[in-house]
């Protein structure tokens, strides 16, 4: 919040785009998060999420080692780590839940409204930056040295407002978001930034598509109606704006000098990469190698002036393409590491969006808390919209200027949704959600053991019982066999017919005497 608020302060007209108070605050934010992390001694990220967030460090460190001078290497290393690793990590650690996420999204909208108001005032009063000989270009408080600053801030606010309008908030919140989105259209148009226009149109179109086809049709109709009213009815579309729009489709047939300079620097960046394919020319090395690889069509610099600054020539120190800048200074290693991290964030953010949309009302998400199906739809659309806007805008711009720190905050929001939120497939919540299932299976397996023990216990006493029951039986049989009539050795044998058979004496020689003796 403090970093976003400080970006609303005016920048000195003579500033060269170096560090400002917002950058200092972001450094303090990183230090506070590091102290908190060491004090709590906890693991805030899963191993996979930590790899995704720290992947750009590989290419940045290699390029810093190949820099032309130690000073340039350290300066470039600090800047790249600030924007793509440290500030995103700090934002990721400070955002606690979706409520904090939405608060930051509304902060983006508030900053955009402030900068847009200043920009419209500059256009109306003729106190903006110089454009075609007139001081009408809306630049907000960033001044003529950072003409993309206000356009970036307003575009971020517009993307967040569209996502909040399509989300699951109250009717009042969604209505407010729609009003804010419509209010940010004029300052975005008056920034005369073709790259910001293209990136915003594609990002908002993607948000509408992801939110649902019906909503996309309805919102598209409203935007078209508002555009007709603003351009046709109120006359917002001036001749300069129309020429700027037409120049988008004429960049190959009749390009202006800014387009020629951009194409020339793109070709120079590719030529640098061919000479150093793996590691590039080193951080901050593009300006030093530009003249040796650029053609004669490149101008000496861009004209800047107005908005409180005198007319001057601004040197062209970058190719105005983030991908080619990384390719020329960090080589293939740096480009693959950086874009790999961004693509991983995009995939995880989209998977989180799919999880949120597919969850039925009241279904458990992540750690098993019952939530409504669209409760995280606005957060998902904010993340996908901001990241999509940034990836498209990097085709026409790169890092630099006072507003660059806001790019780090943007990546932090995206990283929180993609790596930390309970809907993310790489969050600790997703890992913890798998534990109850394994514990349940272990518990069910453990429950089988008492049953087997019971069966064993029931079977164990059976043996003594059977033995006990069998023992008396044998004893009874032996007892029943024991009383044998005594034999008198002197008893005489009676031969009278019909009388009982006389007892057999032990000395009488009979056929059964041997068997009886053995039986006894």
ABEGO torsion letter per residue (X at the ends): XAAAAAAABBBBAABAGBBBAAAAAAAAAAAAAAAAAAAAGBBABBAAAAAAAAAAAAAAAAAAAABABAAAAAAAAAAAAAAAAAAAAAAAAABABAAAAAAAAAAAAAAAAAAAAAAAAAAAAGABBBBGGBBABBAEAAEAABAAAAAAAAAAAAAAAAAAAABABBAAAAAAAAAAAAAAAAAAAAAGBAAAAAAAAAAAAAAAAAAEAAAAAAAAAAAAAAAAAAAAAAGABBAAAAAAAAAAAAAAABBBAAAAAAAAAAAAAAAAAAABAAAEAEBGAAAAAAAAABBAABBAEBBBEEGGBBBBBBBBABAGBAAAAAAAAAEAAAAAAAAAAAAAAAAAAAAAAAAAAABBBGBBBEAGBBBBAAAAAAAAAAAAAAAAAAAAAAAABBBEEAAAAAAAAAAAAAAAAAAABAABAABAAAAAAAAAAAAAAAAAAAAAAAAAAAAAAAAAAAAAAAAAAAAAAAAAAAAAAABBBBBBAABBBBABBGBBBBBBBAABBBAAAAAAAAAX
